[in-house]
Structure formats: C-alpha cells, structure tokens
Amino acid sequence: MSKKEKSRVNVVYSTNPDFQFQHEAEEEPETLANNQQRLYVSIDRKQRAGKEVTLIEGFSGSEDDLKDLGKLLKSKCGVGGTVKDNEILIQGNFKDKIFDLLVKEGYTQTKKKG
C-alpha cells in the first residue's frame, strides 16, 4: 500500500465515477521567532570518514524556513552543505563562525555543543 493510500480518511468504495477520496491535511509547523529558537551548533565526524561537518540542530518550524537558513549559512561560509532530518550540515569546521552568524541573525538562544 502506498503512502497516498494510507492517508485516506473514512475509506468508502463507491461505484460513482466522480467520487474523490478525502486525504488527511498535513499541517506545516509554524516557525518560531528567531529569538525563541534554541539552536545547538556542534562538530560531527561520525560516519564521514573522519571529515568534519558543522551540525546545527534544534530548529522548529517549516521546512522552507530551515532551507533558507541553511542556504544563508552555506553562502556566508562559502562551502557546501545540506538540510536533512531537521538538521543543517555545513561542510568543514565552522562552529565559531556559524555561532556568531546565528547570534547576529537574532538567534539569541544558540548554544555550542561538544
């Protein structure tokens, strides 16, 4: 069974050719203000062949806002990175620089971890 079929609500089989299934509405979480976000900045080397990445965790909000923040950090550091599983991964050791950038952007509850 596909994901599309699992989200059907009150499944009814009908002979009506114009029948449409009702699907559950996926709600996008509302993004908190920058000064209310509690972000954690750390360096991670696990499962990366010894290469370092800067990991930003704890963002609560919509996927688009998370991607925008990731894009801003990548461009300010001049390196690559990605956004997955509600985390931002920046290639290289930029812990201090990213911490300063986040505080400058208004994320006052940012903490260094590790």
Contact map, one row per residue, 1 for C-alpha under 8 A:
111011000000000000000000000000000000000000000000000000000000000000000000000000000000000000000000000000000000000000
111111000000000000000000000000000000000000000000000000000000000000000000000000000000000000000000000000000000000000
111111100000000000000000000000000000000000000000000000000000000000000000000000000000000000000000000000000000000000
011111110000000000000000000000000000000000000000000000000000000000000000000000000000000000000000000000000000000000
111111110000000000000000000000000000000000000000000000000000000000000000000000000000000000000000000000000000000000
111111110000000000000000000000000000000000000000000000000000000000000000000000000000000000000000000000000000000000
001111111000000000000011000000000000000000000000000000000000000000000000000000000000000000000000000000000000000000
000111111110000000001111000000000000000000000000000000000000000000000000000000000000000000000000000000000000000000
000000111110000000001111000000000000000000000000000000000000000000000000000000000000000000000000000000000000000000
000000011111000000000100000000000000000000000000000000000000000000000000000000000000000000000000000000000000000000
000000011111100000001000000000000000000000000000000000000000000000000000000000000000000000000000000000000000000000
000000000111110000000000000000000000000000000000000000000000000000000000000000000000000000000000000000000000000000
000000000011111000000000000000000000000000000000000000000000000000000000000000000000000000000000000000000000000000
000000000001111110100000000000000000000000000000000000000000000000000000000000000000000000000000000000000000000000
000000000000111110000000000000000000000000000000000000000000000000000000000000000000000000000000000000000000000000
000000000000011111100000000000000000000000000000000000000000000000000000000000000000000000000000000000000000000000
000000000000011111100000000000000000000000000000000000000000000000000000000000000000000000000000000000000000000000
000000000000000111110000000000000000000000000000000000000000000000000000000000000000000000000000000000000000000000
000000000000010111111000000000000000000000000000000000000000000000000000000000000000000000000000000000000000000000
000000000000000001111100000000000000000000000000000000000000000000000000000000000000000000000000000000000000000000
000000011010000000111110000000000000000000000000000000000000000000000000000000000000000000000000000000000000000000
000000011100000000011111000000000000000000000000000000000000000000000000000000000000000000000000000000000000000000
000000111000000000001111100000000000000000000000000000000000000000000000000000000000000000000000000000000000000000
000000111000000000000111110000000000000000000000000000000000000000000000000000000000000000000000000000000000000000
000000000000000000000011111000000000000000000000000000000000000000000000000000000000000000000000000000000000000000
000000000000000000000001111100000000000000000000000000000000000000000000000000000000000000000000000000000000000000
000000000000000000000000111110000000000000000000000000000000000000000000000000000000000000000000000000000000000000
000000000000000000000000011111000000000000000000000000000000110000000000000000000000000000000000000000000000000000
000000000000000000000000001111100000000000000000000000000001110000000000000000000000000000000000000000000000000000
000000000000000000000000000111110000000000000000000000000001110000000000000000000000000000000000000000000000000000
000000000000000000000000000011111000000000000000000000000001110010000000000000000000000000000000000000000000000000
000000000000000000000000000001111101100000000000000000000001100000000000000000000000000000000000000000000000000000
000000000000000000000000000000111111100000000000000000000000000000000000000000000000000000000000000000000000000000
000000000000000000000000000000011111100000000000000000000000000000000000000000000000000000000000000000001111000000
000000000000000000000000000000001111100000000000000000000000000000000000000000000000000000000000000000000111100000
000000000000000000000000000000011111110000000000000000000000000000000000000000000000000000000000000000000011100000
000000000000000000000000000000011111111000000000000000000111000000000000000000000000000000000000000000000011110000
000000000000000000000000000000000001111100000000000000000110000000000000000000000000000000000000000000000010111000
000000000000000000000000000000000000111110000000000000011110000000000000000000000000000000000000000000000010111000
000000000000000000000000000000000000011111000000000000111100000000000000000000000000000000000000000000000000011110
000000000000000000000000000000000000001111100000000001111000000000000000000000000000000000000010011000000000011110
000000000000000000000000000000000000000111110000000001110000000000000000000000000000000000000010000000000000000111
000000000000000000000000000000000000000011111000000111100000000000000000000000000000000000001010000000000000000001
000000000000000000000000000000000000000001111100000111100000000000000000000000000000000000000000000000000000000000
000000000000000000000000000000000000000000111111111110000000000000000000000000000000000000000000000000000000000000
000000000000000000000000000000000000000000011111110000000000000000000000000000000000000000000000000000000000000000
000000000000000000000000000000000000000000001111110000000000000000000000000000000000000000000000000000000000000000
000000000000000000000000000000000000000000001111111100000000000000000000000000000000000000000000000000000000000000
000000000000000000000000000000000000000000001111111000000000000000000000000000000000000000000000000000000000000000
000000000000000000000000000000000000000000001111111100000000000000000000000000000000000000000000000000000000000000
000000000000000000000000000000000000000000001001111110000000000000000000000000000000000000010000000000000000000000
000000000000000000000000000000000000000000111001011111000000000000000000000000000000000000111000000000000000000000
000000000000000000000000000000000000000000111000001111100000000000000000000000000000000011111000000000000000000000
000000000000000000000000000000000000000011110000000111110000000000000000000000000000000011111110000000000000000000
000000000000000000000000000000000000000111110000000011111000000000000000000000000000001111000000000000000000000000
000000000000000000000000000000000000001111000000000001111100000000000000000000000000001110000000000000000000000000
000000000000000000000000000000000000001110000000000000111110000000000000000000000000011100000000000000000000000000
000000000000000000000000000000000000111100000000000000011111000000000000000000000000011000000000000000000000000000
000000000000000000000000000000000000111000000000000000001111100001000000000000000000011000000000000000000000000000
000000000000000000000000000011110000100000000000000000000111110000000000000000000000000000000000000000000000000000
000000000000000000000000000111110000000000000000000000000011111011000000000000000000000000000000000000000000000000
000000000000000000000000000111100000000000000000000000000001111111000000000000000000000000000000000000000000000000
000000000000000000000000000000000000000000000000000000000000111111100000000000000000010000000000000000000000000000
000000000000000000000000000000000000000000000000000000000000011111110000000000000000000000000000000000000000000000
000000000000000000000000000000100000000000000000000000000000111111111000000000000000000000000000000000000000000000
000000000000000000000000000000000000000000000000000000000010111111111100000000000010010100000000000000000000000000
000000000000000000000000000000000000000000000000000000000000001111111110000000000010000000000000000000000000000000
000000000000000000000000000000000000000000000000000000000000000111111111000000000000000000000000000000000000000000
000000000000000000000000000000000000000000000000000000000000000011111111100000000000000000000000000000000000000000
000000000000000000000000000000000000000000000000000000000000000001111111110000001110000100000000000000000000000000
000000000000000000000000000000000000000000000000000000000000000000111111111000000000000000000000000000000000000000
000000000000000000000000000000000000000000000000000000000000000000011111111100000000000000000000000000000000000000
000000000000000000000000000000000000000000000000000000000000000000001111111110000000000001000000010010000000000000
000000000000000000000000000000000000000000000000000000000000000000000111111111111000000001000000000000000000000000
000000000000000000000000000000000000000000000000000000000000000000000011111111100000000000000000000000000000000000
000000000000000000000000000000000000000000000000000000000000000000000001111111000000000000000000000000000000000000
000000000000000000000000000000000000000000000000000000000000000000000000111111100000000000000100110000000000000000
000000000000000000000000000000000000000000000000000000000000000000000000011111110000000000000000000000000000000000
000000000000000000000000000000000000000000000000000000000000000000000000011011111000000001110000000000000000000000
000000000000000000000000000000000000000000000000000000000000000000000000010001111100000001100000000000000000000000
000000000000000000000000000000000000000000000000000000000000000000000100010000111110000111100000000000000000000000
000000000000000000000000000000000000000000000000000000000000000000000100000000011111000111000000000000000000000000
000000000000000000000000000000000000000000000000000000000000000001100100000000001111111110000000000000000000000000
000000000000000000000000000000000000000000000000000000000000000000000000000000000111111110000000000000000000000000
000000000000000000000000000000000000000000000000000000000000000000000000000000000011111000000000000000000000000000
000000000000000000000000000000000000000000000000000000001110001001000000000000000011111100000000000000000000000000
000000000000000000000000000000000000000000000000000000111110000000000000000000000011111110000000000000000000000000
000000000000000000000000000000000000000000000000000000111000000001000100000000001111011111000000000000000000000000
000000000000000000000000000000000000000000000000000011110000000000000000000000001111001111100000000000000000000000
000000000000000000000000000000000000000000000000000011100000000000000000110000111100000111110100000000000000000000
000000000000000000000000000000000000000000000000000111000000000000000000000000111000000011111000000000000000000000
000000000000000000000000000000000000000000000000001111000000000000000000000000100000000001111100000000000000000000
000000000000000000000000000000000000000000100000000111000000000000000000000000000000000000111110000000000000000000
000000000000000000000000000000000000000000000000000001000000000000000000000010000000000001011111110000000000000000
000000000000000000000000000000000000000011100000000001000000000000000000000000000000000000001111111000000000000100
000000000000000000000000000000000000000000000000000000000000000000000000000000000000000000000111111100000000000000
000000000000000000000000000000000000000000000000000000000000000000000000000010000000000000000111111110000000000000
000000000000000000000000000000000000000010000000000000000000000000000000100010000000000000000111111111000000000000
000000000000000000000000000000000000000010000000000000000000000000000000000000000000000000000011111111100000011100
000000000000000000000000000000000000000000000000000000000000000000000000000000000000000000000001111111110000000000
000000000000000000000000000000000000000000000000000000000000000000000000100000000000000000000000111111111000000000
000000000000000000000000000000000000000000000000000000000000000000000000000000000000000000000000011111111111010000
000000000000000000000000000000000000000000000000000000000000000000000000000000000000000000000000001111111111010000
000000000000000000000000000000000000000000000000000000000000000000000000000000000000000000000000000111111110000000
000000000000000000000000000000000100000000000000000000000000000000000000000000000000000000000000000011111110000000
000000000000000000000000000000000110000000000000000000000000000000000000000000000000000000000000000001111111000000
000000000000000000000000000000000111111000000000000000000000000000000000000000000000000000000000000001111111110000
000000000000000000000000000000000111100000000000000000000000000000000000000000000000000000000000000001100111110000
000000000000000000000000000000000011111000000000000000000000000000000000000000000000000000000000000000000011111000
000000000000000000000000000000000000111110000000000000000000000000000000000000000000000000000000001001100011111100
000000000000000000000000000000000000011110000000000000000000000000000000000000000000000000000000001000000000111110
000000000000000000000000000000000000000111000000000000000000000000000000000000000000000000000010001000000000011111
000000000000000000000000000000000000000111000000000000000000000000000000000000000000000000000000000000000000001111
000000000000000000000000000000000000000001100000000000000000000000000000000000000000000000000000000000000000000111
